[in-house]
């Protein structure tokens, strides 16, 4: 069963795909994602939650790309990127 992507998920995939495989921090993703609207109080945590969910969803949908992320590194924000399979 193919799971469809929400508008929020689609926007985040677009942000990552525009980077053409280059990692981007969650802080930078938030700035881009909320550029035209008010950023909610816990925007970064929300974006991280959606991105982590997307990693699994993209795999279940057997897309021709995967979303990767760096390992947690203390106070530094994670980085995410898309790789073609």
C-alpha positions as CSV (number, residue, x, y, z in Angstrom):
1,X,0.0,0.0,0.0
2,X,1.5,3.3,-1.1
3,X,1.1,6.0,1.5
4,X,0.6,9.5,0.1
5,X,2.6,12.5,1.4
6,X,1.0,15.4,3.2
7,X,1.6,19.0,2.0
8,X,4.1,19.4,4.9
9,X,6.0,16.3,3.9
10,X,6.0,17.3,0.3
11,X,7.4,20.7,1.1
12,X,10.2,19.1,3.2
13,X,11.0,16.6,0.4
14,X,11.3,19.6,-2.0
15,X,13.6,21.5,0.3
16,X,15.9,18.4,0.5
17,X,15.8,17.6,-3.2
18,X,16.7,21.2,-4.1
19,X,19.9,20.7,-2.2
20,X,20.9,18.0,-4.7
21,X,22.4,15.6,-2.1
22,X,24.1,18.2,0.0
23,X,23.3,18.0,3.8
24,X,21.3,20.7,5.4
25,X,20.9,21.4,9.1
26,X,17.5,21.2,10.8
27,X,17.9,24.9,11.7
28,X,18.3,25.8,8.0
29,X,15.4,23.7,7.0
30,X,13.2,25.5,9.5
31,X,14.3,28.9,8.1
32,X,13.4,27.8,4.5
33,X,10.2,25.9,5.5
34,X,8.8,28.9,7.4
35,X,10.1,31.7,5.2
36,X,6.6,32.9,4.2
37,X,4.7,32.2,7.4
38,X,5.1,32.5,11.1
39,X,7.3,30.0,12.7
40,X,5.6,28.0,15.5
41,X,7.2,27.9,18.9
42,X,8.7,24.4,18.5
43,X,9.3,24.5,14.8
44,X,12.6,22.6,14.8
45,X,11.2,19.8,16.9
46,X,8.2,19.5,14.6
47,X,10.4,19.4,11.4
48,X,12.6,16.7,13.0
49,X,9.6,14.6,13.8
50,X,8.2,14.8,10.3
51,X,11.6,14.2,8.7
52,X,12.2,11.1,10.9
53,X,8.7,9.8,9.9
54,X,9.5,10.6,6.3
55,X,12.6,8.4,6.3
56,X,10.4,5.4,7.1
57,X,7.6,6.4,4.8
58,X,9.9,6.8,1.8
59,X,11.4,3.4,2.4
60,X,7.9,1.8,2.7
61,X,6.8,3.5,-0.5
62,X,9.9,2.1,-2.2
63,X,10.8,5.4,-3.7
64,X,13.8,5.9,-6.0
65,X,15.5,7.9,-3.3
66,X,16.2,7.7,0.4
67,X,16.4,10.4,3.1
68,X,19.6,10.2,5.2
69,X,20.5,11.9,8.4
70,X,23.6,12.4,10.5
71,X,24.0,10.7,13.9
72,X,23.2,12.8,16.9
73,X,26.2,14.9,17.9
74,X,25.7,16.7,21.3
75,X,24.4,20.2,20.9
76,X,24.8,20.3,17.1
77,X,21.7,20.0,14.9
78,X,21.3,17.0,12.7
79,X,21.7,17.2,9.0
80,X,19.4,15.6,6.4
81,X,19.8,15.0,2.7
82,X,18.4,12.9,-0.1
83,X,20.3,10.2,-2.0
84,X,19.2,8.4,-5.1
85,X,19.0,4.6,-4.9
